[in-house]
Amino acid sequence: MRIIRTVDYQDMSRKAANVISAQVILKPTSVLGLATGTTPIGTYKQLAAWCAKGDVDFSQVSTYNLDEYRGLSHEDVQSYHYFMRTNFFDHININLANTHVPDGSNPDAEAACRDYDRIVAEAGYPDLQLLGIGRNGHIGFNEPGPYFSKGTHMVNLTESTIKANSRLFDSEDQVPRQAYTMGVQTIMYARSILVVANGEEKADAVYRMCYGPVDPQCPASILQLHTNCTVIADEAALSKCPRD
Ligand code: PGA
């Protein structure tokens, strides 16, 4: 695990965008695994700015997002489909047909998850998977539990995740209680992984991810076993980690 310490959120975002941009420049047909949440927004903004200048070209890239709330239509402003369009896809030269997010509008959880696993496998799994980390150490919506998950599956969100995500809704009641998420095993199939984290509220989770035991009670801790994982985090998120 490579840890890159940045001075602040902007520095984190620019460095993460540099890594993604290098991936796309080296392999224009890259398969990218993407994440939602507030952390990667600055990274997406930076990539969009470079794309507008002609410095990075997404025309041959395909993307697979980690997760989606169950029960929301693709047009719902709270859906991750909507998030990805408004925060990234609408601002770069990607072919929307090459972007993929689990189908939260399909009430048949088994079919939705099976279909998603199939298309991610057919794409050969991501060359680079971008991840945020939850305060409880979750990656995607893989919450702490007794074992690491495998493929895409339906999850019941934990109270702490519902509370954390409620800041983006009018009230906590409106946060969907279930989601479809890529499993931990699928995430680990990516050839490289880039985790972004900022802010003091992530410091515990970042410490456990990088230095704690590999334990499904902190799903991100499994990333210690990945052969090409980079963490880019600001001083506050790394405040509990040793400086060396
Ligand atoms: P955040 O979410 O970027 O909004 O903090 C990260 C996550 O829960 O994975």
Residues whose N, C-alpha, C, O or C-beta is under 5 A from the ligand:
A	BS01	PGA	T36 G37 T38 T39 P40 G132 I133 G134 H138 G140
